[in-house]
Amino acid sequence: MALANWIEAVAGRTPDKAALRFEGQDIGYAALAHRIDRVGAALTAAGVERGDCVAWLGLNHPALLATLFACARLGALFMPLNWRLTPTEQRAMLLDCPPALLCVDACFAAASAEHAIAPAATRCIALGAAPTGWIGWDEFITRADAPVARPAPPLPPACEALGVDAPLLLCWTSGSTGRPKGVLLSQYALAANADASVDMHALGAEDRVLTTLPLFHVGGLNILTTPALRAGCTVTLHARFDAAATLQAIERERITLTVLVPAQLEAMLAHPSWASADLSSLRSISTGSTLVPQRLIEAVHARGVPLIQVWGATETAPIAACLHAHEAWAKAGSTGRAAAGCELRIVDAAGRDVVPGASGEVLVRGRNVMSGYWRNAAASEKALAGGWFHSGDSGHLDADGFLSIDGRLTDMIISGGENVSPAEVEAVLLACADIAEAAVIGRPDPRWGEAVVAVIVPRPGVTLTRERVLAFVDGRLARFKQPKDVLVVDALPRTALGKVRREALRELFASRRVATPASAEERIA
């Protein structure tokens, strides 16, 4: 079933059941289907046609989801933007893929207008007070006197050439390792991802899902939210994450499933209510996007809740490998086996399959894989060579086929001719009770080519020196893997989904005078 028909189909079975809970109000499936009709009619009245782009810049909101489904009906491209980026970064994406319409949350509208982030031909709509020259969302919707939009005619050849079906979703990669790329995902890809989510979570209409991750990323949008709406669940939607509000919602709404990345879990564990919160309704918590420290896994399991990891990328919609709840304890730390409908391979630098236990690049094949990168044929061809998505992640499979991620291939540090995995060093550092966060990178070194260096965030109330950190790893790692220097910072620079921005760390080391082995800690605000 095409994504365009998901909500209408559920509304036909359970019209009054709450599809979304947002800011204290319930929106039933029939009401959500009606909202999608209204948005589709408004888009049509505004001249949006098949193949046009509609961009969205804002916090999580029911109107965002209604617009996604309306775009699916029209054959338009929906492009959610990361609101944590600067207007300059957002403008670059909008110039790369000029939208017919740009919808902006009220809290971002003034800055967006001031910095003129939209191309000249783009019509701008504000959810709230509209800047000069813009129109308000309510006016945009009520202006539409056209009949409800219906499925559009067949695709023009230019769209058909992108894949087996036209793209629906254009999500930008996090840019953690370079310039962001626009990832094109089709309705087929989202449907295949929903199938994988149903299998991963044993997802059913009786589930109550909490979404706190930003919907501009496939993790927030597709690990649970869109699959839950297809399954007829009730989704409690928060505009943005807040640890206290999340714990309260789990208790009050009797949430059964939610996705929380490690940075969110850290905030939850640090909240005074964590130990006493009633988590008995949770069947599992899904997590991923970055290294998940063992202590986080143990802390969640200690509350009797399975913590199930998911691995994938924006390019895989994102579920490519996953744990199931019954596997969480026996395979703690693994990202699981190939997701339903997916195949995994681990290959060496020559593209040959490696034996179980050996590390190599993780490749993925399945209907959930992207159609390609927006206006980047060379990158698309490289990433999809041989019919497999080349993830750039290094990992290994155990004898049972469970995947563990070792790090990014491009993050590998070569020091004195020896390969050093940052993830391995970070895992050792995070075993220290006084270290809350750790990131390891390579710094240019005239003798060794690269030197291993670490950036550390201490736990609240703890004072760490580089000497203490270096003493901790001594004997736990081979000498060539041990950090040669340590910076102590207040927080690691991260993307919206919690991935460490390693380029920012490299810039930090390059722009500051780094401590010598005999000096004390260097604290960076």
N, C-alpha and C positions, 0 to 999 in steps of 0.2 A: 504494500500500500504506500502510495506517495505521501511524503510528509505533509503536503498540502491538505490531505484529508484526515490526518490523525485526530485532530480535535473534534471535527464534525462526527467522526465515527464513534468516539467515546460519548459525545453528547447525545447521540441517538440511543445509546444504551442507558446512560445515567445522566440525564440532563441537569439535575439539580445538585449532583455531587460537587463538592468544592474542588476545583482544579488548582486554584492558587489561593493562598492566604498571604495578604500583604498589608502591613500597617493596620492590622486589626480588622480587615474586611475580607470576606470570602467572595471569590468569583467562581461561580459554577461553570461546568463544562459548556452548557448551552449559552451562558452569558459570555464566556470566552470565545466561543464560536461566533457569536454576534459581533464581538469587538473585532475579530479578525475580518469579518465581512465589512465592517465600517472602515477599517484601515485599508483594506483592499480597494474599496470604492474610492476612498480619498486619494490613494496612490494613482488609480486609473484617471480620476478627474484631474490630477496634477500632471498627467501626461507620462507617467512612468510606464514603460513598456518592457516586454521580454528582453532580457540582456542588459537593461539599465541597472545602475547601482544605487542602493539606498544605504547611507551611512548613519551610524548611531554613536553618539558620544554621551554616555551617562551612566549613572549608578544602576544597579539592578532594579527593574521596574516591569510590571505586567505589560506595559505598552511596547517594551522592547521585544518580548516574546510574541505579542500579537503581530508586530511588524515582520518578524522573521517568518511566521506562518503565512502572512499575507504575501510576502515576496515569493514564497514557495508556490503559492497559487498562481501568481502572475508570471513566474519564470524570471523574476528579477534577482539580482545579486544583493545579498545583505552583508554589510561590512561593519561590524562593531569595532569601535576604536578604544584603545587603552586610555582611560581618563587619567592615569598616573603619569603619562608622558607630558612633555612640555608642548605648548601650542606649536612651536617650530617643528617638533617631531610629528605631531598630528597633521600639520599642513603638508609635510613631505609625503605622507601616505595618501592624503586626499588629492594631491597633485598627481601622484602615480596612478591612482584610479579615481578620476573625477566622478563624483556621484551626481545623480539628478537631484537628489534631496539629501540634506544633512539635518538629522534630528538631534538636538542638544538639550541635555538636562539644564534646568534653571541655574543650578550652582556653577555650571561651566559656560553658560551662554555669554556673559559679559566679557570674559577673557577671550572666548572664541571670536566674538565680534571685534574686540579691540585688536587682536592679532591677525584678523582677516584670514582665518585658517582655511576657509572654503574657497574653491576656485570661483571665478567671476560668474560662471553660468549656473552654479549650484544654488538652489532655493534653500533657505535656512529656516528651520522650524524650532521653536523653543518650548520645552515642557515647563511652562510657567511664564513669568514676565519676559516678553520678547524685546530684544534690542531693536533699535531703529532699523527699518528695512526688513526685519524678520516677521514671521507670523507665529501666533501661539498654536500649540497642539490642538486645543479644543476648537479653535476657529478652523484649523486645517481639516479636522474631522467633520465638523458640521457644515462646512462649505460644500461637501461632496453630495450632490443630488443625483449622481449617476447611479445606475443599478449596481447591485452587488457584483464584484468582479468574478468571472468564471475562468476556467482553464484556458490558456492562450493557445493559438495555433502552433503547428510544429516548429521546431527550432530552425533558425537560418543556418546555412552550412558553417559559418564562422564559429557558432557555438557548438555545433555537433563535433567539430574537429577537436574540441577540448577533451573529449572522452566519451564513454558510453551514454552519458547524459550530461546536461548542462550543469555548471556549478551553481550552487545556491548560496554558499557561505564563503566569504573571503575573510580569513583570520590571519593576522600578522604574527609571525614567529616572534618570540620574546626578544631576540637580538642579543642573547647572552654571550654569543660567540662572534658577533659581527653585525652587519646591517640587516635589519628585519626584512623578511621576504613574505609576500602575500601568498597564502596557501588557499587553493581552491578546493572546496569540498562539495560534492554533489548530494542530492537527496538520497541516492543509493548509498553513499558513504555514511550518511547519518542514520539511515535505516539499518545498515549492517552494524554500525556501532551500537545502536539500540538493542539489536539482537545479542551482542556481546555483553551488554550491561544486564540484560534480563538473565542471562546465564550466570554472570559473575555474582549478582546480588540475589538470585532467585526472586526477582522482582515481580510483584503482583499488585493487583488493583487495591488490595487492602493496605499497602505500604503507605507510610507518611514520611515524606522526604523533606529534609531541610537543606536549602541552598544558601550559602553565605559567600562562596567564591564568586568573583566577578564573572558576569556572563559574557564579557568581551573575549574571554579565553575559552577554548574548547573544553578545558577541565571543568569549569563552572557550568558551561552550557550543556555538555554532552555526556559526562560520566554518569550523571543521574537525572538532570533536569528534563531534557527532551525525552529520554527513554521513559521516565516516570509519567510524563504527560501522554505518551503513546499507550502506556499500560493502564491509564485511568486512575493513577494515584492522586493524592493530594500533596501539592508542593508548597511548603511554607517558604516564602521568598523574602530574604532580608536585603535591604538596599546595599549594605556593606557589612563586613564582619565586625562583630564586637563580642568578646569572650563572655561577658556576663549575659548579654542577650541570647547568645547561642545556648548557654547552659539553661537559661530560663525556658527557651523554646523547646528544648529537648524534654524537659520535665512537663511543661504545660500542654504541649501538643502531642506528647507521647510519640516522639519521632522514632522511626524504626531504622532509617538509613540516612547517612549524610557523608559528605566529602570534606575532609579537613587536611590541608597540606601541613607539613611539619611546623612551619612558622606559626600557624594557627593553633596546632596542638601544644606548642610551647606556651602560648598565651593562655590556653585553657588550663594547663597544668599549673601555671603560676597563679591562677585566680584562686582566691580564698574559698570559693564554693566548690572547687573541683572534688575534694575528698568526700564531701557530703551530698553532692548532686545525685539525684535519682536518675541513673542511666539504664534502668532495667528494661526500658522499652526498646533500646537499641539492639538490633540484630547484628550490626557491624558498623564500623567506621572505615571508609575508604581513604587511602592516602597515596601520595606519590609526588611527582614533579621534581624531586631532588632526593639526595641521600636521606634516608630515614634512620636516625640514630637508634641503636639498640635500646637505650634507656627509655626512649619514647614508646617503643613497642611494648616494653615491659610494664611501663606505667599504665598504658591503656589496658593491657591484658590483666593487670592487677585489679582493675575495676570490673573484670568479667566480660569485657567487650572485645570481640575479635577485631584486630586491626588488619585490614586486607589491602595489600599494595596493588597498585595498577601501574603498568609501564606503557608508555607510548609517546607520541609527539603530536604537535598540531597537525602534522602530515598524515597521522593515522586516526584522527577524528575524536578522541585520542586512544581508545582502548585497543592495545595490541597484545598485551600479556597481563595476567591478573591472578591473584589468589582468590580462593573461595573461603567462606567463613570456617568451614570444617578443616581447612588446611592451615589456618592462621598460626596455631601453636606449633605444629610439627615443622613448619617451613618458615618460621619467623625470620624476617630479613630478606627473604626471596620476593621477587616481584611476580612469581607464579609461572604457570605454563601459558602457552599460546592461547589467546582468547578465542571464543567460539567464532568460527569463520576465518580465523587467521592462521598463517603458517609463519614459523620462525626459522631462521638459519643463523649460524655463527660461522663467519668466514675469516680467513687470514688475509694478509695484504694482497695475495695473488687471487683472491676470490674462491679459494678452496675451502670446503667444509672442514672444520676442526673436530677433534675428538671431544667427547664429553669431559668437562673440567677445564679444557683449554680456552683461553680468552681470545676473542676476536670481535670483529664488527657485527652488530646485530642487524639482520635484514628481516623485513616484514613483507608478506604478501597477503592480500585480502581485498574484499570490496570496500572496506573502510578506508583504504589508502586514497590520498588526494588525487585529483585529476592532473595537477601540476602547479607550478608557481606562476603567479600573475606576471605576464610580460617578461618572462625570464626563461626562454626555451633552453638555454645552455644549462642552467641550474636544474631545470626539470629533467632533462635527459640524463644528467649525471646522477641525480637522486633516485631515478626510477630505472636505472640501467638493468637490463636483463629481466624486466618485469617485477623486480623487487625494490622496495623502498630501502635505501641505504641510510640508516639512522644516524651514523656518526657516533653512536654510543658503543663503547666496548663492554662486552659481557661474556658470561659463560653459562652453560647448561650443566646441571648435575645429572646423575645417572637416571633420575626420574623425569627429566625434561623440564625441571624448574629453572627459571632464569634468575641470575643475579647480575646486576649492573655494576661494572667496575669503574666506570667514569666515561668521560668524553675522549674520543681518540685525539682530538685536537688539544686536549688538556694535558696529554702525556708529557712528562718532564724527562728530558734526556740529560743526565748529569754524569759527566765523565764516561760517556758511552753506555751507561746503564739506564734502563727505562724505570721511571718512578711513577706510579699511579697516585694522583692526588687523593682519590677516594680512599685508598689504603691508609695513607698518612692521616687523613681527616678522621677515619674511624678510630685510629689509635688515640688521637688528640681528644676526641669526644668521649673516650672512656674515662677521662679525667673528670672527677666530680666538680671541679671548680671552673670548668670550661663549658659555656653555654652554646657557643657556635665556633666553628673553625673552618677556614678555607685555606687551601694550599695551592700555590702557583709556582712557576719557574721564573727566576730573575736572571737576566743575562749575567754571565760570569766569565771573565777573561781566561780563567784556568780550566773550569769544568764545562764551559759552554752554557750551562744553566745551573743555578743553585736553587735548592728547595727552600722556600720561605713560607711562613705561615702567618695568617691574620687571625687573631683570636678575640672573641668576645667573652669576658668573664661573667660568671653568674652574679646576680645582684648582691652587693655587699662584699664581694671578693676582690682583693687586690692581687693581680698577677704580674709577675716580672718575667721577662724573657728567659732569665736564668732558671726559674722554676719550671717553665714549660719545657725548656731543653733538657732539664734533668729528668722530667717525667718520661720523655720519649727514649731517653738513653737506656739501652738494653731491651726495649720493646720493638725497635726497628733496626735494620741494618744501618751501618754508619752512612752509606750513600743515600739512604732514604730520609735521614733525619734532617729537620729544618736547620738551615744555617743562620736563619734570622727570624725574629718574631716581632710583629707589631700588635699592640693591644688597642682595640677600638671599641667604641660604644655599640656599633651595629654594623653588620655586613651589608654592602649594597646588593639589593636583590631585585629581581623582576617581580611582577605582580603575583606570579604563582610560586614565589619563594626561591627561584633559582639564583644562585650567586652570580653576580655580574663580574666575571673574572677580568674582563678588560678594564673595568673600573679599578680593580685591585692592582693591576699592572701599572695603570696610570698613577695610582697612589704611590707605589714604590718608586716610579720614575721621577715623580715631581717632588719627593721629599728626601731629605737626607736620612738614610737608613742607619740605624744603630750598628755600631761595631760589636764584635763578640764580647767586649769587656764592659759595654755600657749598660745602663739600666733601661727599664721599659720606656717605650715611646708611646704615649697615649694620644690618640687622634679623636677629636670630637666628631 
